[in-house]
């Protein structure tokens, strides 16, 4: 059984989740929480040398056996305070680092079973400077949740309605009179995805510093064939979110960056999180370099590279490309954000538990979650929010960086991971692979 679990900014929107993990998530339960019961405290990655392996000199961990505020504190720990689940989890993570040829990663857990943060590898390929928990990374489609949050805030303010036709704000959208704002948020508009446009991908390979405007991205998206009539299916399209970003700026008279800063970052204290200007390809220090194995053109249709490339990467006879400084403006409102593991942990708890929307709107957002495939209720998507079993949040990827953020409001558990190179040569999200190991350790029977 294969379930598509990861929501990413790249050309291929989904990462398969293996059968064992699917069964695990299903066993953990997937009921939608009540917003009124979860708001308390919610505001408070062509050479001959082998790929780097994580080592004790290039990894570190910080552990606490104390339970998060509001939890039952039922976890146990070793004599040095390391949570009990770490003994089984850490070797699995080390193996996943090797299996996915990861050069740098962070795993953060906040749980009643004990808080634990672990860094792996180095900031550069085959480098010596270790990854730090303070490192900034591009977070890809996690950015979509910011855009969705601001739209829902504008709904609360009476500036827009979820059932408004998109044509009210963007007359250029084909069949826009039959596509609602809600359908842009929940990926059920049927609009094509601009990131499959060949010219965009060619430009990102040959002219990586190019700054893309929102209108250029929208035009490319609207030129793509539609996938289905509005509301008649689910298709994860970045075009939906960049349209919403443009509408936010239209309604507020402020840039998307200004809206994110005042409405989200400042509101919950995200001091290490940012949304760069279109001409800004920098990442705040400290940060790792982001690496990718294939070109944008090679991965338009699939992130799975040839067997030859996969074998060379595994054998250590191929090095990935450094894509750190590729201008992220092509991700726009759908994927250009930057953050840290700690900030993502703070944010995802507020995203799911409350603190950014009224209790009523928060509940409406949670209620919007629907199976992306009616035949498989395990993975759901709603108003710029995903659900994977007991965890609510999102994941994201721009070439070079993959990240995952999830929060379980029932057990007050937060999981955040990021990794590079990304995607893997076989098309997986490396951070998602690490997150699956953590989920297994925390939610498996006796885990």
C-alpha positions, 0 to 999 in steps of 0.5 A: 500500500502506498499513500502520498503524504508530503506536500512540497513546492517542487514539481512532484507534489507528493512523497510515498509513505510506506505501508508500515508507516501508513498502518502505524498512522492509522492505528494512532487515530486521525480524529479532528480535534476541537479548536476550543479544547486545544487552544490553551498555551498555543501562543505561549540535501561529479566526484570520486569521494564517498558521501559524508556520514554523520559522526559523533564529531558532527552531531549533537543532541539536547535532551530533556525528560521534562514534559511539555506544558499542559502534558501528562509527563508520562515519559521515562528517561535514562540516567543522563536525562535522555528520553527512553525512546531515543535508544531505539530511535537514534540508530534508526535515524543514523541508518536513514541518514546513510540510506538517504545520503543526507549530509545535514539534518536536524530532528526536534521532538517536543513530547510528554515522553521527553523533549529531544533535539539532534543535529546530524552531519555538517553544513557543507558537503564533506565539510567540517562545520557541524549543523546547528539547531539554529541553522536557517533553511528554506522551508518550501511548501510550509510557506503555504500555511502562512498564506492560508492563515492570512487569508483566513484572517482576512475572512474574519475581518470581512475583507473576503469570503471563502465562498467568493468566486476568485473572479471577483479578485482575479478576472483573468482566471479561466472559469474563475466565476466557478472557482471559490477562495476555499477551493484555492485553499484546499487544492480543489480548484482544478487549476494547473501547476505552474512549476511544471512549466518547462521555461521556468525550469530551464531558467532556474537551471541556466539563470538561477539568480532570476527573480520571478514576479508573482504575475509571471508565476500566475500567468504560467499557471493559468496557461496550464491545462486544468485538471478537472472541473472546480470541486471535482477532485484534488490536485496539489497546485502551487498556482492556487497559493500564488493566486492567494498571495496576490489577492492578499496584497490586493486586499491589504495594500501591503506586501506579502512579507509585511503581512506575514511579519505582522500577522504571524511572525511578530504575533507568536515570536518567530524571530528567526523566520522570514519571507525574502524579497523577490530579488533576495536569494540569501539565507540568514546565518547560520545556515547549511548549504542546500544540495540537489542531485538532479536539475530542474528540467530533469525532475519536471515530471518526476524527482526519481533519477536514473538508476545510474545516478542513484547508484553513483550517489550511493557509491559516493562517486557523484556529488550533488549540486550546490543550489543554496543560492538559487533565487526562491522567488519562483516558489513565492507565496507557495514556497519561498519562506525561511525558518529554523527548527525551533521557530517551526516548532513554535509555529506549527503548535499555533497553526494547529492548536490556536493562537493565529485565528479565532477559535471559531475560524480555527475550528473551521480550518480543522473541519476543512480537512478532507481525504485527498483520495476518498478511498484512503482517509489516512492523509487529508488536506484542507485550508492550507493544512495537512493531516497525517494520522494524529499529526497536523501540519505540512511539509515542504521542499525547494531543491536543496532543502526538505522539511516537515512540521507536525503537531498532535494536539491530543498528546501535545507532541511536536515533530520538526525535521529538515534535511539536505540534499533534497530530494533524494535520488529516488524521489523521496523527501529526506526530512519526511523519511526522518519524521517517519522514524520519529513517528514510529518511535513515539506512536508504535505500541510500547514506543 
